[in-house]
Amino acid sequence: MPMPIKRLLEAKNIRLFSIIYTLGITVLMVIPVPEQQQIDVPNLDKWVHTLVYVLFSSLWLWAYQAQIQKKSVLFWIITTSVLVYGIVIEIVQGNFIPSRSFDLLDIAANSLGILIGGWFFRRFKKYRKV
């Protein structure tokens, strides 16, 4: 693997990107959204939630891959933390953000994304050397 790409995949860089990604989705999830035209794709927002959380959980799991290999409980701590984060964001949206609402189906979509992200991590971690 070329050196610049290899450096990007170092744990410290993945951790930095995970932090930036977390801050980015936090901002996007808590800003009020203006009234917009509906895109006629059924459940598009649920698919977006799922994809966002696949990446969200995968990034944090990859960022701590070496530690997870030593202490597998860390896998569950990270995935549970990502789930709690998603629930808290939904509660904040429902109570404090105009034009946003609490939605249990968003939490379900987030959970599905976390499960898929965890599956990808477990399935493909052997291909990434720490």
N, C-alpha and C positions, 0 to 999 in steps of 0.2 A: 504494500500500500504506500503511495507517495507520502512523504513526510508531512506536508501541510494538512492533508486529510487525516493522517494518523494523529497529529496534534489536536485537531478538532474533536476527535473521539476520546481524548483523555478525560478521565473522570472529573477533573476540576473544570474543564470546559463544558462538559455536559451538565454539571451542577450549575454553572453560571447560566447556561441556556435555560435550564429548568426554572431558575429564579426569574429570569426575564419572561419566560412563557407564563409562569404563574401570575406575575404582576400584570402582564398583558391581558390574560383572560379575566383577571379580577376587574380591571378597568372596563373591559368590554361588557362584563356581566352586570356592573352596577351603574353604568351611565343610562340615563333615561333615553328611550328610543322614541323618535318622533313617529307620528302616525304614518304608516307606509303602505304602499300597495302590496297586496297579498300576492305571493308567487303561488301559482296553482300546482304545487307539489305536495301531496298528502304527507303530513308528519315530517316535513323538511326540517323543522327546528329540532325534532327528536334525533334525526340522523346527524345533525350538526353537533348536538350535545354528545352523542355517542362518539363521534370522531374526535372531538375536542378532548374527551376524557380518555380515549385510547392513547392519544399522544401524551396527555398530561401524566397518566400513571406510568406509561412506558419510560418517559424521560426521567422521572424520579427513581424508578427501579434501576435503569441503566446507570444513573449517576452514583448509585450505591451498590453496584453489582459485586464488587470485591467484598464489601462488608456483609452483604446478603449471603454470599457463599460461606462465610465464616459463621454467621448467626442468622439462620433462616427465619427467626421470628421478626427480623427487620422487614422482610417481605410483607408480612401481615400488618406491621405498624405503618408502613408507607401506604399500602392500599387502603387501609382503614382511615388514615389521615386524609387521603384524597377524597374518599367518600364523605367524611365529615365536612371537609371544605365545601363540597358540592351542596350538601344539605344546608350549611350555614349561608351560602350564597343565595339559595332559594328562599330562605327565611328573610334575609336582608331585602331581596327583591320584593317579596310579598308585603313587607311592613314599612319599608323606607324609601323605595324608589318609585317615583311616579311613572306610570305607563308600563311598569313591570308587575308580574304577579307570581305568586307561589304556585308551583305545579308539581304534583307527585309524579306525573309522567316524565318530567325533566329529570327528577331524581332517579327514576327507573332507567332512563336512557343513560344517565351518568354512570349508574351502577353497571350497566351492560358494557359501556366503554371501559370501565376499570377491569371488569372480568376479561374482556378481550385483550386489553393491554397486559394484564398479568399472565394470560395464556401465552401471548407472543413472547414475553420476557422468559417465562419458563421453557418454552419451546426452543428459542433461539439463543439463549445465553451461552450455550456451549460453543457457538460460532464466534463469539467475541472474547478474545483473550484479555485478561486483566493485567 
